[in-house]
Amino acid sequence: MSKTITLYGHGPTANPVKVAIILEELGLPYEVKAPADIKAEPFISLNPNGRLPAIEDPNTGFNLFESGAIIEYLIRKYDTDAKLQYTTEPENFLTQSWLHFQMSGQGPYFGQLAWFKVFHKEQLPSAIERYGNEVKRVTGVIDAHLKKQKTKYLIGDKLTYADLAFVPWFNALGFILPEFDWKKETPEFAAWFEGLLSRQSVQTVLAKPEFQRQMKH
Ligand SMILES: N[C@@H](CCC(=O)N[C@@H](CS)C(=O)NCC(=O)O)C(=O)O
């Protein structure tokens, strides 16, 4: 029985939710904590970049930050039955490719759309248009890939941590781009995403009070 891992996160922000889904899938005990101030000590000793998530793992004594790196760590350390990964090449490397695409191609663009559409103090139509188009494009990349491969998941017919990593930001589509009819425009994506959304791990994490909007930190 492993000791409880601390996951730092608060509210519905995507990156801690992503890590929670992997913890849940692997059946690891964890608790979600909201740091008092993510830009100050003691949190910046966990993540010098002052952002969420970060984890403390008492089983190894390791403290880690950056959601993609945390996921790779959890998989390498704890996915001993290869539930969420391939043990064959090149599928194992392709899983990393998709995770890196999520980290660099999905997260930042979806995050910028949310920023310019919802939080920025001025309305800048050209910025909203640029990031809105990127969100649609990234969704279209997955749609076209699944259509071409005729597979259930991103890498063949096995669920991996890469599929799951995309879930939290896609779950924000209705919030950041409500006018995008993704069920109609990207049906292969829609079938894949709805399958992921229906997983018990995803349902459990999305329902957690720590990840709801009213949570204060
Ligand atoms: N690349 C980082 C991004 C981290 C990130 O931007 N986290 C957001 C929440 S999803 C955050 O902490 N925002 C608060 C802030 O920027 O001050 C990761 O994936 O861990």
The ligand as an SDF file (V2000), in Angstrom:
LIG
                    3D

 20 19  0  0  0  0  0  0  0  0999 V2000
    2.9550   23.7230  -18.4220 N   0  0  0  0  0  0  0  0  0  0  0  0
    2.4290   23.8100  -17.0850 C   0  0  0  0  0  0  0  0  0  0  0  0
    1.3200   24.8380  -17.0540 C   0  0  0  0  0  0  0  0  0  0  0  0
    0.9040   25.1420  -15.6520 C   0  0  0  0  0  0  0  0  0  0  0  0
   -0.1830   26.2010  -15.5850 C   0  0  0  0  0  0  0  0  0  0  0  0
   -0.2340   27.1380  -16.4050 O   0  0  0  0  0  0  0  0  0  0  0  0
   -1.0510   26.0670  -14.5920 N   0  0  0  0  0  0  0  0  0  0  0  0
   -2.1320   27.0040  -14.3780 C   0  0  0  0  0  0  0  0  0  0  0  0
   -3.3590   26.2350  -13.9310 C   0  0  0  0  0  0  0  0  0  0  0  0
   -3.8820   25.0440  -15.1380 S   0  0  0  0  0  0  0  0  0  0  0  0
   -1.7770   27.9760  -13.2760 C   0  0  0  0  0  0  0  0  0  0  0  0
   -1.1220   27.6120  -12.3320 O   0  0  0  0  0  0  0  0  0  0  0  0
   -2.2590   29.2110  -13.3910 N   0  0  0  0  0  0  0  0  0  0  0  0
   -2.1010   30.1950  -12.3730 C   0  0  0  0  0  0  0  0  0  0  0  0
   -1.1060   31.2500  -12.7710 C   0  0  0  0  0  0  0  0  0  0  0  0
   -0.6910   31.2850  -13.9290 O   0  0  0  0  0  0  0  0  0  0  0  0
   -0.7400   32.0470  -11.9120 O   0  0  0  0  0  0  0  0  0  0  0  0
    1.9170   22.4270  -16.6540 C   0  0  0  0  0  0  0  0  0  0  0  0
    1.3730   21.7250  -17.5130 O   0  0  0  0  0  0  0  0  0  0  0  0
    2.0710   22.0510  -15.4890 O   0  0  0  0  0  0  0  0  0  0  0  0
  1  2  1  0
  2  3  1  0
  2 18  1  0
  3  4  1  0
  4  5  1  0
  5  6  2  0
  5  7  1  0
  7  8  1  0
  8  9  1  0
  8 11  1  0
  9 10  1  0
 11 12  2  0
 11 13  1  0
 13 14  1  0
 14 15  1  0
 15 16  2  0
 15 17  1  0
 18 19  2  0
 18 20  1  0
M  END
$$$$
